[in-house]
Amino acid sequence: MDRSKQKMIMAMGFVAFFVMAITGFLPLIMGAKVLSGWWMILHATAAPVFSLLLAVGALLWVRSEGMGLKDGAQNKCTKKAAWAFLILFIPNALSILFSMNAWFPSSTQHTFLSVHFYTAIGLCLLVLLHLNFSRKNKG
């Protein structure tokens, strides 16, 4: 796959991520106790799109950049942030998937929701860090 398609997938992934960040955090900032209504529908609609784009984007990124950390210091930081994002995404996605079914008692489901919330904060911080490093890499 050529570089322009990879950039398009990454750009669409960033858009989906920001839609999820806005729909996930804005209602809570505005005073809502839980995510519900149209905010929840928009958030749940963007989530599978983001997950698919993240998986494809991660595979393309590893294919083009490599898995190692043998580059310069700035590129190492970018790669570490990207790897941390991919690793942190796993508990983020699994926690919300497990909290949506009746396999676990409600106290565990609340724990899963808390894990989802705090890992989402971590993902937002890593995206900001990645964007900062990417901007510095461009010169």
ABEGO torsion letter per residue (X at the ends): XBAAAAAAAAAAAAAAAAAAAAAAAAAAAAGBABBBEAAAAAAAAAAAAAAAAAAAAAAAAAAAAEABAABBAAAAAAAAAAAAAAAAAAAAAAAAAAAABAABBAAAAAAAAAAAAAAAAAAAAAAAAAAAAAAAAAX
